[in-house]
Amino acid sequence: MDVAVLGIGFCGSFPKSEGLSYRELIRRAAVMAYNDAGIEASQLEGAVSCEEDFVSGYSISDEYVPDQLGVQKKSVYTICGDLLHGLSSSVMQLKTGQFKLIAVSSYSKASNILTKNEVLNFAYDPVWNRFDVTPNYLAGIEMQQFVEKSKYSADDVAQVVSDSKAKGLSNSQAPYGANLSASDVLNARSVASPVTEPMIARPSDGAVVFVLGTEETAIKKARKPVFISGTGWSSGNSIIERRDHATSPGTANAAKMAFAEAGISNPNKDLDGIYVSDLYAHRCLMHLDAMEIEGGLNGKINPDGGSLSNGDLIEANGGARLYDAIAQLRDEAGSHQLSSPKRVAVQGWRGLPTDSCSVVVVDRERRIQS
């Protein structure tokens, strides 16, 4: 059974969404998605919410989701992870045959967080890893190891920032697009050497909602369905001291799962577009390496400018990239539209200090099942 994305909604990205609570962000994105899918909220049979209580500042914050999504007294499953993790769960639920329509949501109200570094610190081991320094130190260790062991240099990492922010200037939803040279990036304020300030995605507010359905529902209801042909998820070692900081095994394993399911043998030839997490610039190249994508950053990789231009949407980052991927497959991406893409892969990463990653492959056309 194929699963399709029937509707998409994205309210964001905003450096500050003043006048909009996180509930209103979710509701606006939901209405967009339902209108796009041509459905009423009452037709949904359940939802998956991707969020973290600690970041939201509310205990059991997903209690508010049913009202915003219009799924009161229906199944709501919560995942503390990137939206792509939740989407993979939704695909499995639909393939059981017990559901035909499910909403998947995530959001960021980062402007409510006054001390992001202190929040991030709580993800580290309290005895061995929670030092009295910026929690971005792990990014510094990663980048040091990555440029020593890979084919890339610090100049290449800086060029990722320059290219990504330049792409953002063509995307109306990318508030951090800019003209920066690689030299500007390298000479900027150091955060955790060799990581400089522009190499880190800045916080953003926003919400993203997708409507997923079975192939039968897609054929009957969807305006422009996009089919999910492969999903995969994996995590690297949770113990920081036991990791190879130059690689992302979480991405490598997730990509193998998704590519195998989608029948992709050569991602460089089989994919027309690729989105990867670039919450830190070196991670963009690291994730591409893990997916065995050659050539570094180019036109078909993160055409929307990635998180470096759109901002860090916390658990909604993968969702924002998937939103743009689906717009690409529908030929609705506007000024940064790729040339008639047929198949796109989207990679998500939950961020430091994890190596918790997911990969989703989406197709313009339904794949013929044998």
C-alpha positions as CSV (number, residue, x, y, z in Angstrom):
1,M,0.0,0.0,0.0
2,D,1.3,3.4,-1.0
3,V,1.0,6.4,1.3
4,A,0.6,9.9,0.0
5,V,1.0,13.5,1.3
6,L,-2.4,15.0,0.4
7,G,-2.1,18.5,1.9
8,I,0.7,20.8,3.2
9,G,0.6,23.8,5.5
10,F,3.5,26.0,6.8
11,C,3.1,29.1,8.9
12,G,6.6,30.5,9.1
13,S,9.5,31.1,9.3
14,F,9.6,34.1,11.6
15,P,12.5,35.4,13.7
16,K,9.7,36.4,16.1
17,S,6.0,35.5,15.7
18,E,4.8,38.4,17.8
19,G,1.0,38.3,18.2
20,L,0.8,34.6,17.5
21,S,1.0,31.9,20.2
22,Y,2.3,28.5,19.3
23,R,-1.3,27.2,19.3
24,E,-2.2,29.9,16.7
25,L,0.8,28.9,14.6
26,I,-0.3,25.3,14.6
27,R,-3.9,26.2,13.8
28,R,-3.0,28.4,10.9
29,A,-0.7,25.7,9.4
30,A,-3.5,23.1,9.9
31,V,-6.1,25.2,8.1
32,M,-3.6,25.6,5.2
33,A,-3.0,21.9,5.0
34,Y,-6.7,20.9,5.2
35,N,-7.6,23.5,2.5
36,D,-4.8,22.2,0.4
37,A,-6.0,18.6,0.8
38,G,-9.6,19.6,0.3
39,I,-10.8,18.0,3.5
40,E,-12.5,19.0,6.8
41,A,-10.8,18.4,10.1
42,S,-13.7,16.1,11.0
43,Q,-12.6,13.6,8.4
44,L,-9.2,13.0,10.1
45,E,-9.0,9.8,12.0
46,G,-6.0,10.7,14.1
47,A,-2.8,12.8,14.4
48,V,0.9,12.5,15.2
49,S,2.5,15.4,17.1
50,C,6.2,15.9,17.1
51,E,7.3,18.1,20.0
52,E,9.3,18.2,23.3
53,D,7.7,19.3,26.6
54,F,11.0,20.8,27.8
55,V,11.4,23.1,24.7
56,S,7.7,24.0,24.8
57,G,7.8,25.0,28.4
58,Y,4.6,23.0,29.2
59,S,4.2,19.6,30.8
60,I,2.4,17.2,28.4
61,S,2.3,20.1,25.8
62,D,0.7,17.8,23.3
63,E,-2.6,18.0,25.3
64,Y,-3.2,21.2,23.3
65,V,-2.8,19.6,19.9
66,P,-6.3,18.0,19.5
67,D,-7.9,21.4,19.6
68,Q,-5.6,23.0,17.2
69,L,-5.7,20.1,14.7
70,G,-9.4,19.5,15.2
71,V,-9.0,15.8,16.3
72,Q,-10.7,15.9,19.7
73,K,-11.4,12.5,21.1
74,K,-9.3,10.8,18.4
75,S,-6.0,9.0,18.4
76,V,-3.1,11.4,19.0
77,Y,0.4,9.9,19.1
78,T,3.3,12.1,20.3
79,I,6.9,11.7,19.3
80,C,9.8,13.6,20.9
81,G,11.7,14.0,17.7
82,D,12.0,15.7,14.3
83,L,8.8,15.8,12.2
84,L,10.3,13.2,9.8
85,H,10.4,10.7,12.7
86,G,6.7,11.4,13.2
87,L,5.9,11.1,9.5
88,S,7.6,7.7,9.4
89,S,5.3,6.6,12.3
90,S,2.3,8.0,10.4
91,V,3.2,5.9,7.3
92,M,3.3,2.8,9.4
93,Q,-0.1,3.6,11.0
94,L,-1.7,4.1,7.6
95,K,-0.2,0.9,6.3
96,T,-1.9,-1.1,9.0
97,G,-5.2,-0.3,7.3
98,Q,-6.8,1.1,10.5
99,F,-6.5,4.7,9.3
100,K,-7.1,6.5,6.0
101,L,-6.4,10.1,7.0
102,I,-3.8,11.3,9.5
103,A,-2.4,14.8,10.3
104,V,1.3,15.2,11.3
105,S,2.4,18.4,13.0
106,S,5.3,20.1,14.6
107,Y,6.2,23.7,15.6
108,S,8.8,26.0,17.0
109,K,8.2,29.0,19.3
110,A,11.9,29.6,19.7
111,S,11.3,33.3,20.4
112,N,9.8,32.2,23.8
113,I,13.1,30.7,24.8
114,L,15.3,33.2,26.5
115,T,18.3,30.9,27.2
116,K,18.6,28.4,24.5
117,N,22.1,27.3,25.5
118,E,20.8,26.4,29.0
119,V,18.0,24.4,27.5
120,L,20.4,22.6,25.1
121,N,22.7,21.8,28.0
122,F,20.0,19.6,29.6
123,A,20.4,17.2,26.7
124,Y,24.0,16.4,27.8
125,D,25.0,13.9,30.5
126,P,24.9,15.9,33.8
127,V,28.2,14.4,35.1
128,W,30.5,13.9,32.1
129,N,29.3,16.3,29.4
130,R,27.5,19.3,30.9
131,F,30.4,21.7,31.3
132,D,30.4,25.4,32.2
133,V,30.9,26.3,28.5
134,T,28.7,26.8,25.5
135,P,26.9,23.5,24.6
136,N,28.0,24.2,21.0
137,Y,31.4,22.8,22.0
138,L,30.4,19.5,20.6
139,A,29.9,21.1,17.2
140,G,33.4,22.4,17.5
141,I,34.8,18.9,18.2
142,E,32.7,17.5,15.3
143,M,33.9,20.1,12.8
144,Q,37.6,19.7,13.9
145,Q,37.3,15.9,13.3
146,F,35.3,16.2,10.1
147,V,37.8,18.5,8.3
148,E,40.7,16.4,9.5
149,K,39.3,13.1,8.3
150,S,37.1,14.0,5.3
151,K,37.9,15.5,1.9
152,Y,36.5,18.9,3.0
153,S,38.2,21.9,4.6
154,A,37.1,24.7,6.8
155,D,36.8,26.8,3.6
156,D,34.3,24.3,2.2
157,V,32.3,24.5,5.4
158,A,32.3,28.3,5.2
159,Q,31.2,28.1,1.5
160,V,28.2,26.1,2.6
161,V,27.1,29.1,4.7
162,S,27.7,31.5,1.8
163,D,25.8,29.4,-0.7
164,S,22.9,28.5,1.6
165,K,22.3,32.1,2.6
166,A,22.5,33.2,-1.0
167,K,19.8,30.6,-1.9
168,G,17.7,32.0,0.9
169,L,17.5,35.4,-0.9
170,S,15.3,33.6,-3.5
171,N,13.0,32.2,-0.8
172,S,10.3,34.5,0.7
173,Q,10.1,32.1,3.7
174,A,13.8,32.4,4.5
175,P,14.3,35.4,6.9
176,Y,18.1,34.8,7.2
177,G,19.1,34.9,3.6
178,A,22.1,37.1,3.1
179,N,25.1,37.9,0.9
180,L,28.1,36.6,2.8
181,S,31.5,35.5,1.5
182,A,33.3,32.4,2.8
183,S,35.9,34.8,4.2
184,D,33.1,36.7,6.1
185,V,32.1,33.4,7.6
186,L,35.5,32.3,8.7
187,N,36.4,35.7,10.2
188,A,33.2,36.0,12.1
189,R,32.9,35.7,15.9
190,S,34.1,32.3,17.2
191,V,31.5,30.3,19.1
192,A,33.4,27.0,19.6
193,S,36.5,26.9,17.4
194,P,36.5,26.3,14.5
195,V,32.7,27.0,14.5
196,T,31.8,30.6,13.9
197,E,28.5,32.3,14.5
198,P,27.2,32.3,10.9
199,M,27.8,28.5,10.8
200,I,25.0,27.9,13.2
201,A,21.3,28.3,12.2
202,R,19.5,31.0,14.1
203,P,16.2,30.4,15.9
204,S,12.9,30.8,14.1
205,D,9.2,30.4,14.9
206,G,6.8,28.4,12.7
207,A,4.5,25.4,12.4
208,V,4.1,22.8,9.8
209,V,1.3,20.4,9.2
210,F,0.8,17.6,6.7
211,V,-2.2,15.5,5.8
212,L,-1.3,11.9,4.9
213,G,-3.6,9.3,3.4
214,T,-3.7,6.0,1.7
215,E,-3.3,5.7,-2.1
216,E,-7.1,5.1,-2.4
217,T,-7.8,8.3,-0.4
218,A,-5.2,10.2,-2.5
219,I,-6.8,9.2,-5.8
220,K,-10.3,10.3,-4.6
221,K,-9.4,13.5,-2.7
222,A,-6.0,15.0,-3.3
223,R,-5.4,17.9,-5.6
224,K,-1.8,17.0,-6.1
225,P,-0.7,14.0,-4.1
226,V,3.0,13.3,-3.6
227,F,3.8,9.7,-2.7
228,I,6.1,8.5,0.1
229,S,8.2,5.7,-1.4
230,G,10.8,5.2,1.4
231,T,11.3,6.0,5.1
232,G,14.2,5.3,7.4
233,W,15.4,6.4,10.8
234,S,18.3,5.6,13.1
235,S,20.5,7.0,15.9
236,G,24.2,7.0,16.4
237,N,25.8,6.1,19.7
238,S,24.2,8.1,22.6
239,I,27.5,8.1,24.5
240,I,29.5,11.0,23.2
241,E,32.9,9.6,24.1
242,R,32.3,6.5,22.0
243,R,31.4,8.3,18.8
244,D,33.4,9.0,15.6
245,H,32.7,12.7,15.5
246,A,33.6,12.9,11.8
247,T,30.6,10.8,10.6
248,S,26.9,10.4,11.1
249,P,26.0,6.7,11.3
250,G,22.4,7.7,12.2
251,T,22.1,9.3,8.7
252,A,23.9,6.5,6.9
253,N,21.6,3.8,8.4
254,A,18.4,5.9,7.8
255,A,19.4,6.5,4.2
256,K,20.1,2.8,3.6
257,M,16.6,2.0,4.9
258,A,14.8,4.6,2.9
259,F,16.8,4.1,-0.3
260,A,16.3,0.4,-0.2
261,E,12.5,0.8,0.3
262,A,12.3,3.3,-2.5
263,G,14.4,1.2,-4.9
264,I,17.2,3.8,-5.1
265,S,20.6,2.2,-6.0
266,N,22.5,5.4,-7.0
267,P,21.2,8.5,-5.1
268,N,23.4,10.8,-7.2
269,K,21.5,9.8,-10.3
270,D,18.2,8.7,-8.9
271,L,17.4,11.9,-7.0
272,D,16.4,15.2,-8.5
273,G,16.6,17.1,-5.2
274,I,18.1,16.5,-1.8
275,Y,17.4,18.2,1.5
276,V,19.7,17.7,4.5
277,S,19.9,19.2,8.0
278,D,22.4,22.1,8.2
279,L,21.7,23.3,11.7
280,Y,25.5,23.5,11.8
281,A,27.2,24.1,8.4
282,H,29.7,21.2,8.7
283,R,26.7,18.8,9.4
284,C,25.4,19.6,5.9
285,L,28.5,18.1,4.3
286,M,28.6,15.3,6.9
287,H,25.1,14.3,6.2
288,L,25.7,14.3,2.4
289,D,28.7,12.1,2.9
290,A,26.6,9.7,5.0
291,M,24.0,9.5,2.2
292,E,26.8,8.9,-0.3
293,I,25.9,12.1,-2.2
294,E,28.9,13.4,-4.2
295,G,30.0,16.9,-5.1
296,G,29.2,18.8,-1.9
297,L,26.6,21.5,-1.9
298,N,25.1,22.2,-5.3
299,G,21.9,23.6,-6.9
300,K,19.8,20.6,-6.2
301,I,20.8,20.4,-2.5
302,N,18.7,22.5,-0.1
303,P,17.4,24.8,-2.8
304,D,15.3,26.6,-0.2
305,G,18.5,27.7,1.7
306,G,18.1,25.1,4.5
307,S,18.0,26.0,8.1
308,L,20.9,28.4,7.7
309,S,18.6,30.7,5.8
310,N,15.2,29.6,7.1
311,G,16.2,29.3,10.8
312,D,16.2,26.6,13.4
313,L,12.6,25.4,13.9
314,I,13.6,22.8,16.5
315,E,11.4,19.7,16.0
316,A,9.9,21.2,12.8
317,N,13.1,21.5,10.8
318,G,12.6,18.3,8.8
319,G,9.0,19.3,8.2
320,A,10.1,22.6,6.7
321,R,12.5,20.9,4.3
322,L,9.8,18.3,3.4
323,Y,7.3,21.1,2.8
324,D,9.7,22.7,0.3
325,A,10.4,19.2,-1.3
326,I,6.7,18.7,-1.9
327,A,6.3,22.2,-3.3
328,Q,9.2,21.3,-5.7
329,L,7.5,18.1,-6.9
330,R,4.3,20.1,-7.5
331,D,6.2,22.8,-9.4
332,E,5.1,25.3,-6.8
333,A,8.4,26.4,-5.2
334,G,8.4,29.7,-7.0
335,S,11.7,31.5,-7.6
336,H,13.8,28.6,-6.3
337,Q,12.0,25.9,-8.3
338,L,14.1,23.0,-9.5
339,S,13.7,21.8,-13.1
340,S,10.8,19.3,-13.1
341,P,12.0,17.1,-10.2
342,K,10.4,13.6,-10.0
343,R,12.0,12.2,-6.9
344,V,13.4,14.0,-3.8
345,A,15.0,12.8,-0.6
346,V,14.7,14.7,2.7
347,Q,17.0,14.1,5.7
348,G,16.3,15.3,9.2
349,W,18.4,15.5,12.3
350,R,17.3,16.3,15.8
351,G,20.3,18.3,16.6
352,L,23.1,18.3,19.2
353,P,24.0,16.3,21.1
354,T,22.2,13.5,19.3
355,D,22.9,11.7,16.1
356,S,19.2,10.9,15.8
357,C,18.3,11.1,12.1
358,S,15.7,10.2,9.6
359,V,15.4,10.1,5.8
360,V,12.2,10.2,3.6
361,V,11.9,9.7,-0.1
362,V,9.0,11.4,-1.9
363,D,7.9,10.9,-5.5
364,R,5.8,12.9,-7.9
365,E,4.2,9.8,-9.3
366,R,2.9,6.7,-7.6
367,R,5.3,3.8,-7.7
368,I,3.9,0.7,-9.3
369,Q,3.7,-2.1,-6.7
370,S,4.7,-5.6,-7.8
